[in-house]
């Protein structure tokens, strides 16, 4: 977490894939709320990436 005035920049990294996301939030919110926001964004990005990979496999004719 990096504080810049009234704004906090939160970085979340998935250790398995190395995927990194950055969320920005109001410093007035609690630390736990900002962590949850970053974790939710990371889960969203991972799910979206997985869905794209599965769709690409289907188009390529591979079976999952």
BELNOR-V869262 format. One record per residue. N is the residue number from 1. RES is the residue in three letters. SS is DSSP state (@ for helix, = for strand, . for the rest). Layout:
N | RES | SS
N | RES | SS
This chain:
1 | UNK | .
2 | UNK | =
3 | UNK | =
4 | UNK | =
5 | UNK | .
6 | UNK | .
7 | UNK | =
8 | UNK | =
9 | UNK | =
10 | UNK | =
11 | UNK | =
12 | UNK | =
13 | UNK | =
14 | UNK | .
15 | UNK | .
16 | UNK | .
17 | UNK | .
18 | UNK | .
19 | UNK | .
20 | UNK | =
21 | UNK | =
22 | UNK | =
23 | UNK | =
24 | UNK | =
25 | UNK | =
26 | UNK | =
27 | UNK | .
28 | UNK | .
29 | UNK | .
30 | UNK | .
31 | UNK | @
32 | UNK | @
33 | UNK | @
34 | UNK | @
35 | UNK | @
36 | UNK | @
37 | UNK | @
38 | UNK | @
39 | UNK | @
40 | UNK | @
41 | UNK | @
42 | UNK | @
43 | UNK | @
44 | UNK | @
45 | UNK | @
46 | UNK | @
47 | UNK | @
48 | UNK | @
49 | UNK | @
50 | UNK | @
51 | UNK | @
52 | UNK | @
53 | UNK | @
54 | UNK | @
55 | UNK | @
56 | UNK | @
57 | UNK | @
58 | UNK | @
59 | UNK | @
60 | UNK | @
61 | UNK | .
62 | UNK | .
63 | UNK | .
64 | UNK | .
